[in-house]
Amino acid sequence: MKKLVLLGLLLFVGVTLTAQSKNAKATIEVDGVCLMCKDRIEKACIKTKGVKSAVWDVNSHELSLIYNEQKTDLTAIQESIAAVGHDTQKIIATDEAYASVHACCKYRDQEIKEDNEN
């Protein structure tokens, strides 16, 4: 009887610990060129339900995320980013959304890219 109770207790603790690891980490590439882009990208992510942390690096264009997998997924996050005018690996911003970004943030324009590299 003691073995059965102990086995049941261990099984319960194992399931409880497994259920608590709902946060996922991911890194995706997001197009942008400046600190205004950084602010816009990070805000779009944080406004997505379930995103706990979003940090975009201007130089590498990598967005590091921590999010709750039970509340959102990478597709929903990338849709939020595209909605504010930035392209991701899987989702391209509409022309209308891209047109809404500030003139210095036009990352598709080669001249702007070169200006921001200097």
DSSP file (Angstrom, degrees, kcal/mol; ACC not computed):
  #  RESIDUE AA STRUCTURE BP1 BP2  ACC     N-H-->O    O-->H-N    N-H-->O    O-->H-N    TCO  KAPPA ALPHA  PHI   PSI    X-CA   Y-CA   Z-CA
    1    1 A M     >        0   0    0      0, 0.0     4,-2.2     0, 0.0     5,-0.2   0.000 360.0 360.0 360.0 -40.8    0.0    0.0    0.0
    2    2 A K  H  >  +     0   0    0      1,-0.2     4,-2.6     2,-0.2     5,-0.2   0.887 360.0  51.9 -62.7 -38.4    2.9    2.4    0.8
    3    3 A K  H  > S+     0   0    0      2,-0.2     4,-2.6     1,-0.2    -1,-0.2   0.887 108.7  50.5 -65.3 -38.6    4.4    1.7   -2.6
    4    4 A L  H  > S+     0   0    0      2,-0.2     4,-2.3     1,-0.2    -2,-0.2   0.909 112.3  46.2 -66.0 -42.8    1.2    2.5   -4.3
    5    5 A V  H  X S+     0   0    0     -4,-2.2     4,-2.5     2,-0.2    -2,-0.2   0.922 113.9  48.9 -65.6 -44.0    0.8    5.8   -2.4
    6    6 A L  H  X S+     0   0    0     -4,-2.6     4,-2.5     2,-0.2    -2,-0.2   0.906 111.6  49.2 -62.5 -42.4    4.4    6.7   -3.1
    7    7 A L  H  X S+     0   0    0     -4,-2.6     4,-2.3     2,-0.2    -1,-0.2   0.911 111.6  49.3 -62.6 -43.2    4.0    5.9   -6.8
    8    8 A G  H  X S+     0   0    0     -4,-2.3     4,-2.2     2,-0.2    -2,-0.2   0.897 111.2  49.5 -62.2 -42.0    0.9    8.0   -7.0
    9    9 A L  H  X S+     0   0    0     -4,-2.5     4,-2.5     2,-0.2    -2,-0.2   0.918 111.2  48.4 -64.7 -45.0    2.6   10.9   -5.3
   10   10 A L  H  X S+     0   0    0     -4,-2.5     4,-2.3     1,-0.2    -2,-0.2   0.891 111.7  50.1 -62.8 -39.9    5.6   10.8   -7.6
   11   11 A L  H  X S+     0   0    0     -4,-2.3     4,-2.2     2,-0.2    -1,-0.2   0.911 110.9  49.3 -63.9 -43.0    3.3   10.6  -10.6
   12   12 A F  H  X S+     0   0    0     -4,-2.2     4,-2.3     2,-0.2    -2,-0.2   0.923 112.1  47.3 -62.8 -45.8    1.3   13.6   -9.4
   13   13 A V  H  X S+     0   0    0     -4,-2.5     4,-2.4     1,-0.2     5,-0.2   0.901 111.5  51.8 -63.8 -41.7    4.5   15.7   -8.8
   14   14 A G  H  X S+     0   0    0     -4,-2.3     4,-1.8     1,-0.2    -1,-0.2   0.908 111.7  45.5 -61.8 -44.0    5.9   14.8  -12.2
   15   15 A V  H  X S+     0   0    0     -4,-2.2     4,-2.0     2,-0.2    -1,-0.2   0.895 112.4  51.7 -67.2 -40.2    2.7   15.8  -14.0
   16   16 A T  H  X S+     0   0    0     -4,-2.3     4,-0.9     1,-0.2    -2,-0.2   0.916 110.6  47.5 -63.7 -44.5    2.5   19.1  -12.0
   17   17 A L  H  < S+     0   0    0     -4,-2.4     3,-0.4     1,-0.2     4,-0.4   0.880 112.0  50.3 -65.8 -37.7    6.1   20.1  -12.8
   18   18 A T  H >< S+     0   0    0     -4,-1.8     3,-1.1     1,-0.2    -1,-0.2   0.881 106.2  55.5 -67.1 -38.6    5.7   19.3  -16.5
   19   19 A A  H 3< S+     0   0    0     -4,-2.0    -1,-0.2     1,-0.2    -2,-0.2   0.714  99.2  62.5 -68.8 -20.8    2.5   21.4  -16.7
   20   20 A Q  T 3< S+     0   0    0     -4,-0.9     2,-1.6    -3,-0.4     3,-0.3   0.623  79.1  85.2 -83.9 -12.3    4.2   24.5  -15.4
   21   21 A S    <   +     0   0    0     -3,-1.1    -1,-0.2    -4,-0.4    -4,-0.0  -0.568  47.5 132.4 -90.6  76.5    6.8   24.9  -18.2
   22   22 A K        +     0   0    0     -2,-1.6    47,-2.6     2,-0.0     2,-0.3   0.545  39.2  97.8-102.3 -10.9    4.5   26.8  -20.6
   23   23 A N  E     -A   68   0A   0     -3,-0.3     2,-0.3    45,-0.2    45,-0.2  -0.640  54.2-166.6 -84.3 135.4    7.0   29.6  -21.5
   24   24 A A  E     -A   67   0A   0     43,-3.3    43,-2.4    -2,-0.3     2,-0.4  -0.869  10.5-145.2-118.6 153.3    8.9   29.2  -24.7
   25   25 A K  E     +A   66   0A   0     -2,-0.3     2,-0.3    41,-0.2    41,-0.2  -0.933  25.3 165.7-115.1 141.9   11.9   31.1  -26.0
   26   26 A A  E     -A   65   0A   0     39,-1.8    39,-3.2    -2,-0.4     2,-0.4  -0.988  24.8-150.7-151.4 156.8   12.4   31.9  -29.7
   27   27 A T  E     +A   64   0A   0     -2,-0.3     2,-0.3    37,-0.2    37,-0.2  -0.998  21.6 173.0-130.4 127.6   14.5   34.1  -32.0
   28   28 A I  E     -A   63   0A   0     35,-2.1    35,-3.4    -2,-0.4     2,-0.4  -0.924  32.8-112.0-131.1 158.3   13.2   35.3  -35.3
   29   29 A E  E     -A   62   0A   0     -2,-0.3    60,-0.8    33,-0.2     2,-0.4  -0.768  32.7-177.5 -92.0 133.1   14.5   37.7  -37.9
   30   30 A V  B     -C   88   0B   0     31,-2.8     2,-0.2    -2,-0.4    58,-0.2  -0.999  24.2-124.5-132.2 130.4   12.6   41.0  -38.3
   31   31 A D        +     0   0    0     56,-2.6     2,-0.3    -2,-0.4    56,-0.1  -0.535  53.2 117.7 -77.1 138.8   13.5   43.6  -40.9
   32   32 A G        -     0   0    0     -2,-0.2    74,-0.1    26,-0.1     3,-0.1  -0.931  43.6-148.7 177.9 172.5   14.1   47.2  -39.7
   33   33 A V        +     0   0    0     -2,-0.3     2,-0.2     1,-0.1    72,-0.1   0.574  64.1  27.4-134.9 -16.1   16.8   49.8  -39.6
   34   34 A C  S  > S-     0   0    0     71,-0.1     4,-2.0     1,-0.0    -1,-0.1  -0.772  82.4 -86.9-144.9-176.9   16.7   52.1  -36.5
   35   35 A L  H  > S+     0   0    0     -2,-0.2     4,-2.3     1,-0.2     5,-0.2   0.792 121.8  58.1 -69.6 -28.2   15.7   52.6  -32.9
   36   36 A M  H  > S+     0   0    0      2,-0.2     4,-2.2     1,-0.2    -1,-0.2   0.900 106.8  49.0 -66.5 -38.4   12.3   53.8  -34.0
   37   37 A C  H  > S+     0   0    0      2,-0.2     4,-3.0     1,-0.2     5,-0.3   0.930 108.8  53.8 -62.0 -45.3   11.8   50.4  -35.7
   38   38 A K  H  X S+     0   0    0     -4,-2.0     4,-2.5     1,-0.2     5,-0.2   0.929 110.0  46.5 -54.7 -49.3   13.1   48.7  -32.5
   39   39 A D  H  X S+     0   0    0     -4,-2.3     4,-2.3     1,-0.2    -1,-0.2   0.922 114.3  47.3 -60.6 -46.3   10.4   50.5  -30.4
   40   40 A R  H  X S+     0   0    0     -4,-2.2     4,-2.1     2,-0.2    -2,-0.2   0.912 114.1  46.6 -63.6 -44.8    7.6   49.7  -32.9
   41   41 A I  H  X S+     0   0    0     -4,-3.0     4,-1.9     2,-0.2    -2,-0.2   0.934 114.2  46.6 -64.3 -48.1    8.6   46.0  -33.2
   42   42 A E  H  X S+     0   0    0     -4,-2.5     4,-2.5    -5,-0.3    -2,-0.2   0.895 112.4  50.0 -64.9 -40.6    8.9   45.5  -29.5
   43   43 A K  H  X S+     0   0    0     -4,-2.3     4,-2.1    -5,-0.2    -1,-0.2   0.902 108.3  53.2 -64.4 -40.6    5.6   47.3  -28.7
   44   44 A A  H  < S+     0   0    0     -4,-2.1     4,-0.4    -5,-0.2    -1,-0.2   0.894 112.2  46.0 -61.5 -38.8    3.8   45.2  -31.3
   45   45 A C  H >< S+     0   0    0     -4,-1.9     3,-1.6     1,-0.2     6,-0.3   0.947 111.0  50.0 -67.9 -49.2    5.1   42.0  -29.7
   46   46 A I  H 3< S+     0   0    0     -4,-2.5     5,-0.2     1,-0.3    -2,-0.2   0.824 105.4  58.2 -62.6 -31.6    4.3   43.0  -26.1
   47   47 A K  T 3< S+     0   0    0     -4,-2.1     2,-0.5    -5,-0.2    -1,-0.3   0.665  85.6  96.4 -72.0 -14.7    0.7   44.0  -27.1
   48   48 A T  S X  S-     0   0    0     -3,-1.6     3,-2.1    -4,-0.4    24,-0.1  -0.658  91.0-110.0 -77.4 123.0    0.3   40.4  -28.3
   49   49 A K  T 3  S+     0   0    0     -2,-0.5     3,-0.1     1,-0.3    -1,-0.1  -0.289 101.7  24.2 -56.2 127.7   -1.4   38.4  -25.5
   50   50 A G  T 3  S+     0   0    0      1,-0.3    18,-2.8    -4,-0.2     2,-0.5   0.229  85.5 124.7 102.5 -13.1    1.0   35.9  -24.0
   51   51 A V  E <   +B   67   0A   0     -3,-2.1    -1,-0.3    -6,-0.3    16,-0.3  -0.707  29.6 175.3 -83.8 125.0    4.3   37.7  -24.9
   52   52 A K  E     +     0   0A   0     14,-2.8     2,-0.3    -2,-0.5    15,-0.2   0.777  65.4  11.8 -98.3 -33.6    6.3   38.2  -21.8
   53   53 A S  E     +B   66   0A   0     13,-1.9    13,-2.0    -8,-0.1     2,-0.3  -0.995  55.3 177.8-149.9 140.0    9.5   39.7  -23.3
   54   54 A A  E     +B   65   0A   0     -2,-0.3     2,-0.4    11,-0.2    11,-0.2  -0.937   4.9 172.7-145.5 119.5   10.6   41.0  -26.7
   55   55 A V  E     -B   64   0A   0      9,-2.1     9,-2.9    -2,-0.3     2,-0.5  -0.974  11.3-164.6-132.2 118.1   14.0   42.5  -27.5
   56   56 A W  E     -B   63   0A   0     -2,-0.4     2,-0.6     7,-0.2     7,-0.2  -0.878  12.4-142.9-105.0 130.8   15.0   43.4  -31.1
   57   57 A D     >  -     0   0    0      5,-2.4     4,-2.0    -2,-0.5     5,-0.3  -0.830   2.6-152.9 -95.0 122.4   18.6   44.0  -32.0
   58   58 A V  T  4 S+     0   0    0     -2,-0.6    -1,-0.1     1,-0.2   -26,-0.1   0.869  92.4  44.3 -61.3 -40.3   19.1   46.8  -34.5
   59   59 A N  T  4 S+     0   0    0      1,-0.2    -1,-0.2     3,-0.1    -2,-0.0   0.911 124.3  29.8 -76.6 -43.4   22.4   45.3  -35.9
   60   60 A S  T  4 S-     0   0    0      2,-0.1    -2,-0.2   -31,-0.0    -1,-0.2   0.643  92.9-136.0 -92.0 -15.0   21.5   41.7  -36.2
   61   61 A H     <  +     0   0    0     -4,-2.0   -31,-2.8     1,-0.2     2,-0.4   0.681  55.4 144.3  64.8  20.2   17.8   42.1  -36.8
   62   62 A E  E     -A   29   0A   0     -5,-0.3    -5,-2.4   -33,-0.2     2,-0.6  -0.776  39.6-154.6 -94.6 132.4   17.1   39.3  -34.4
   63   63 A L  E     -AB  28  56A   0    -35,-3.4   -35,-2.1    -2,-0.4     2,-0.5  -0.925   6.5-156.1-105.5 119.3   14.1   39.4  -32.2
   64   64 A S  E     -AB  27  55A   0     -9,-2.9    -9,-2.1    -2,-0.6     2,-0.3  -0.857  18.8-172.5 -98.8 126.0   14.4   37.4  -28.9
   65   65 A L  E     -AB  26  54A   0    -39,-3.2   -39,-1.8    -2,-0.5     2,-0.4  -0.879  25.7-170.2-122.2 147.9   11.1   36.4  -27.5
   66   66 A I  E     +AB  25  53A   0    -13,-2.0   -14,-2.8    -2,-0.3   -13,-1.9  -0.981  31.3 159.7-128.4 123.8    9.7   34.8  -24.3
   67   67 A Y  E     -AB  24  51A   0    -43,-2.4   -43,-3.3    -2,-0.4     2,-0.7  -0.965  46.0-105.8-145.7 158.3    6.1   33.9  -24.7
   68   68 A N  E >>  -A   23   0A   0    -18,-2.8     4,-1.9    -2,-0.3     3,-1.5  -0.772  23.5-156.4 -86.9 114.6    3.4   31.7  -23.2
   69   69 A E  T 34 S+     0   0    0    -47,-2.6    -1,-0.1    -2,-0.7   -46,-0.1   0.699  91.6  61.1 -65.8 -19.5    2.7   28.8  -25.6
   70   70 A Q  T 34 S+     0   0    0    -48,-0.3    -1,-0.3     1,-0.1     3,-0.1   0.664 113.5  34.6 -80.6 -15.8   -0.8   28.4  -24.2
   71   71 A K  T <4 S-     0   0    0     -3,-1.5     2,-0.3     1,-0.2    -2,-0.2   0.677 126.9  -0.9-110.8 -24.6   -1.8   31.9  -25.1
   72   72 A T     <  -     0   0    0     -4,-1.9     2,-0.3   -22,-0.2    -1,-0.2  -0.926  55.2-145.8-154.8 176.1    0.0   32.6  -28.4
   73   73 A D     >  -     0   0    0     -2,-0.3     4,-1.9    -3,-0.1     5,-0.2  -0.895  39.8 -93.5-143.6 174.5    2.3   31.2  -31.0
   74   74 A L  H  > S+     0   0    0     -2,-0.3     4,-2.6     1,-0.2     5,-0.2   0.838 120.5  57.2 -63.1 -33.3    5.0   32.5  -33.4
   75   75 A T  H  > S+     0   0    0      2,-0.2     4,-2.2     1,-0.2    -1,-0.2   0.938 107.4  47.0 -63.4 -46.0    2.6   33.0  -36.2
   76   76 A A  H  > S+     0   0    0      2,-0.2     4,-1.8     1,-0.2    -1,-0.2   0.891 113.0  49.8 -62.6 -39.7    0.4   35.4  -34.2
   77   77 A I  H  X S+     0   0    0     -4,-1.9     4,-1.9     1,-0.2    -1,-0.2   0.925 111.1  48.4 -65.2 -44.3    3.4   37.3  -33.0
   78   78 A Q  H  X S+     0   0    0     -4,-2.6     4,-2.5     1,-0.2    -2,-0.2   0.839 108.0  55.3 -66.9 -32.4    4.7   37.7  -36.6
   79   79 A E  H  X S+     0   0    0     -4,-2.2     4,-1.9     2,-0.2    -1,-0.2   0.890 107.0  50.6 -64.9 -38.8    1.2   38.8  -37.7
   80   80 A S  H  X S+     0   0    0     -4,-1.8     4,-0.7     2,-0.2    -2,-0.2   0.890 111.3  48.2 -64.7 -39.6    1.4   41.6  -35.1
   81   81 A I  H ><>S+     0   0    0     -4,-1.9     5,-1.6     1,-0.2     3,-0.9   0.926 111.5  49.0 -67.0 -44.5    4.8   42.7  -36.3
   82   82 A A  H ><5S+     0   0    0     -4,-2.5     3,-1.6     1,-0.2    12,-0.3   0.839 102.6  63.5 -63.5 -33.1    3.7   42.7  -39.9
   83   83 A A  H 3<5S+     0   0    0     -4,-1.9    -1,-0.2     1,-0.3    -2,-0.2   0.769 102.5  49.3 -64.5 -25.1    0.6   44.7  -39.0
   84   84 A V  T <<5S-     0   0    0     -3,-0.9    -1,-0.3    -4,-0.7    -2,-0.2   0.344 131.1 -91.3 -97.0   6.4    2.9   47.6  -37.9
   85   85 A G  T < 5S+     0   0    0     -3,-1.6     2,-0.4     1,-0.3    -3,-0.2   0.607  84.3 121.3 105.3  13.2    4.9   47.5  -41.1
   86   86 A H      < -     0   0    0     -5,-1.6    -1,-0.3    -8,-0.1     2,-0.2  -0.922  53.1-132.0-117.0 136.4    7.8   45.1  -40.5
   87   87 A D        -     0   0    0     -2,-0.4   -56,-2.6     5,-0.1     5,-0.2  -0.552  23.0-169.8 -80.0 144.1    8.6   41.9  -42.5
   88   88 A T  B     -C   30   0B   0      3,-2.9   -58,-0.2   -58,-0.2     5,-0.0  -0.645  42.5 -88.1-119.4-177.8    9.4   38.7  -40.6
   89   89 A Q  S    S+     0   0    0    -60,-0.8     3,-0.1    -2,-0.2   -59,-0.1   0.879 124.6  19.3 -59.1 -39.0   10.8   35.4  -41.8
   90   90 A K  S    S+     0   0    0      1,-0.2     2,-0.5   -15,-0.0    -1,-0.2   0.698 121.5  53.4-108.0 -23.6    7.3   34.0  -42.6
   91   91 A I        -     0   0    0     -5,-0.0    -3,-2.9   -13,-0.0     2,-0.4  -0.964  63.1-154.8-125.5 125.8    5.0   37.0  -42.9
   92   92 A I        -     0   0    0     -2,-0.5    -5,-0.1    -5,-0.2    -6,-0.1  -0.809  26.7-115.3 -97.2 134.1    5.5   40.1  -45.1
   93   93 A A        -     0   0    0     -2,-0.4   -10,-0.1     1,-0.1    -6,-0.1  -0.351  34.9-106.8 -64.1 145.3    3.9   43.4  -44.1
   94   94 A T     >  -     0   0    0    -12,-0.3     4,-2.7     1,-0.1     5,-0.2  -0.302  27.9-111.6 -66.4 159.1    1.2   44.6  -46.5
   95   95 A D  H  > S+     0   0    0      1,-0.2     4,-2.3     2,-0.2     5,-0.1   0.873 120.2  53.5 -59.9 -36.5    2.2   47.6  -48.7
   96   96 A E  H  > S+     0   0    0      2,-0.2     4,-0.8     1,-0.2    -1,-0.2   0.920 110.5  45.1 -65.2 -44.5   -0.3   49.7  -46.7
   97   97 A A  H >4 S+     0   0    0      1,-0.2     3,-0.7     2,-0.2     4,-0.4   0.913 113.7  50.1 -65.8 -42.4    1.3   48.7  -43.3
   98   98 A Y  H >< S+     0   0    0     -4,-2.7     3,-1.4     1,-0.2    -2,-0.2   0.888 105.8  56.5 -62.8 -38.9    4.8   49.3  -44.7
   99   99 A A  H 3< S+     0   0    0     -4,-2.3    -1,-0.2     1,-0.3    -2,-0.2   0.732  97.7  64.9 -65.3 -21.4    3.7   52.8  -46.0
  100  100 A S  T << S+     0   0    0     -4,-0.8    -1,-0.3    -3,-0.7    -2,-0.2   0.630  81.4  96.8 -79.4 -12.7    2.7   53.7  -42.4
  101  101 A V  S <  S-     0   0    0     -3,-1.4     5,-0.1    -4,-0.4   -16,-0.1  -0.420  89.7 -88.3 -76.4 155.6    6.2   53.5  -41.0
  102  102 A H    >   -     0   0    0      1,-0.1     3,-1.8    -2,-0.1     4,-0.1  -0.166  39.3-108.6 -58.7 154.1    8.3   56.7  -40.7
  103  103 A A  G >  S+     0   0    0      1,-0.3     3,-1.0     2,-0.2    -1,-0.1   0.817 119.2  54.3 -57.5 -34.6   10.4   57.7  -43.7
  104  104 A C  G 3  S+     0   0    0      1,-0.2    -1,-0.3     3,-0.0    -2,-0.1   0.600 102.4  60.7 -76.5  -8.6   13.7   56.8  -42.0
  105  105 A C  G <   +     0   0    0     -3,-1.8     2,-2.4   -72,-0.1    -1,-0.2   0.286  63.7 123.2-100.7   8.8   12.3   53.3  -41.3
  106  106 A K    X   +     0   0    0     -3,-1.0     3,-1.9     1,-0.2     6,-0.3  -0.442  32.9 173.1 -74.1  76.7   11.8   52.3  -44.9
  107  107 A Y  T 3  S+     0   0    0     -2,-2.4    -1,-0.2     1,-0.3   -75,-0.1   0.627  70.2  64.2 -65.6 -16.1   14.0   49.2  -44.6
  108  108 A R  T 3  S+     0   0    0     -3,-0.1     2,-0.6   -77,-0.1    -1,-0.3   0.670  84.1  89.6 -79.9 -16.4   13.1   48.0  -48.1
  109  109 A D  S <> S-     0   0    0     -3,-1.9     4,-2.1     1,-0.2     3,-0.3  -0.730  70.6-150.2 -85.7 119.0   14.8   51.1  -49.6
  110  110 A Q  H  > S+     0   0    0     -2,-0.6     4,-2.3     1,-0.2     5,-0.2   0.854  95.1  55.3 -58.7 -38.8   18.5   50.4  -50.3
  111  111 A E  H  > S+     0   0    0      1,-0.2     4,-2.2     2,-0.2    -1,-0.2   0.903 108.6  47.5 -63.7 -41.6   19.4   54.1  -49.8
  112  112 A I  H  > S+     0   0    0     -3,-0.3     4,-2.1    -6,-0.3    -1,-0.2   0.901 110.1  53.4 -66.2 -40.8   17.9   54.1  -46.3
  113  113 A K  H  X S+     0   0    0     -4,-2.1     4,-1.1    -7,-0.2    -2,-0.2   0.933 110.6  47.0 -58.2 -46.5   19.6   50.8  -45.4
  114  114 A E  H  X S+     0   0    0     -4,-2.3     4,-0.9     1,-0.2     3,-0.4   0.896 109.9  52.9 -65.1 -40.4   23.0   52.3  -46.4
  115  115 A D  H  < S+     0   0    0     -4,-2.2     3,-0.4     1,-0.2    -1,-0.2   0.880 110.2  48.2 -61.4 -38.1   22.3   55.5  -44.5
  116  116 A N  H  < S+     0   0    0     -4,-2.1    -1,-0.2     1,-0.2    -2,-0.2   0.669 102.8  61.9 -79.3 -16.8   21.6   53.5  -41.3
  117  117 A E  H  <        0   0    0     -4,-1.1    -1,-0.2    -3,-0.4    -2,-0.2   0.750 360.0 360.0 -77.1 -24.1   24.7   51.4  -41.7
  118  118 A N     <        0   0    0     -4,-0.9    -1,-0.2    -3,-0.4    -2,-0.2   0.457 360.0 360.0 -84.1 360.0   26.9   54.4  -41.3
